[in-house]
Amino acid sequence: MVQELTTNTKSEIIYPESDGQPMANNTKQFRWIVTIKENLEILFAEVAYVFVAGDFLWYPVVGNNKIRTAPDIMVVFGRPKGDRGSYKQWEE
């Protein structure tokens, strides 16, 4: 009797931390992004579970690295502060 061995060949999905796109289209837009992001950081500085970030990739769907966006500013209530390379919704 011959038994076929099956292997799990499911490859790991890579979620890049950069899309190669510029952060802003011009200096005025960049200045506003930084101003708003930093003021939100100050506003929520004493609140442990408010994550504020700007211009990084957000992946809302597990298993799909093509569905993504890079919001200029992102405020997430209920999540701890800290550094992240990207925001994977299902891990948060």
N, C-alpha and C positions, 0 to 999 in steps of 0.2 A: 504494500500500500504506500502510495506517495502522498505526502502532506506538503501543501504549499505554505511556505513561511511568509507571513505578511510583516511588513515593516512600516513604521510610521514615518513617512517621508514628508510630512507637513513642514514646510520651511517657516522659519521665524520671520514675522513681519517687522520690517524696520520702519520706525517713525522718525524721519529726519527732524533735526532741530532748526534747520534753516531752509527757506525756499529760494534763496538767492535774490530775493526782491529787495529794493531799497525800503528803508523804514518810512520815509516820507518823500513826497514829490517835490518839496521845496523847503526853504529854511523857515518860512512862516508856519507851515504845517508841522514841521519838526518841533518848533518852539512851543506850539500849542499842545502837542502830544506830551512833551516833557513837563510842561507847566501843569497840565491837568493831572497827569499820573503822579507827580510829586506832591501836589496838593491833596490828592486822595490818600496818599501814604500818610501825610501829616494828619488828615482828618481821622483816619482809622488807626493811628499809631498805638493807641492804648487798648484797642480791641484785638485780642489774640487770634480770633478766628475770622479774619477778613483778609483775604489774599488779593493784593493789587499787583497788576503787571501790565506791561505795555509791549506791543509788537513782538509777540512770540507765537508759535504755532499751537493751535488748539485742535485736538483730534476728538470729535464727539462720538465716534463709532468704533468700537473694538473690532479689530480684524480688517479695517479699511483705512489705509494710509493716504488714500486719494481724497477722502472727504476731510477737509481741513480748512481753517481760516486763520488769519493773523490779525486779530483786532488791534486797533491802535491802543486802546485801553481796555482792561478787563478787571472787573471787581467781582469776586466770588465770596459770598457770605457763607460762613460755616466751614471754611477750610483754613488751615493754619498758614501763617506767613512762612516764607522760605524760598530758597532758590529751586528752580525747576528748569530743565532744558526745553521742555514742551509741556503742555497740559493735556494729559490723557484722561478724558472724562470718566472712564470706567475705573481708573485707579484712584480717583479722588472720591 
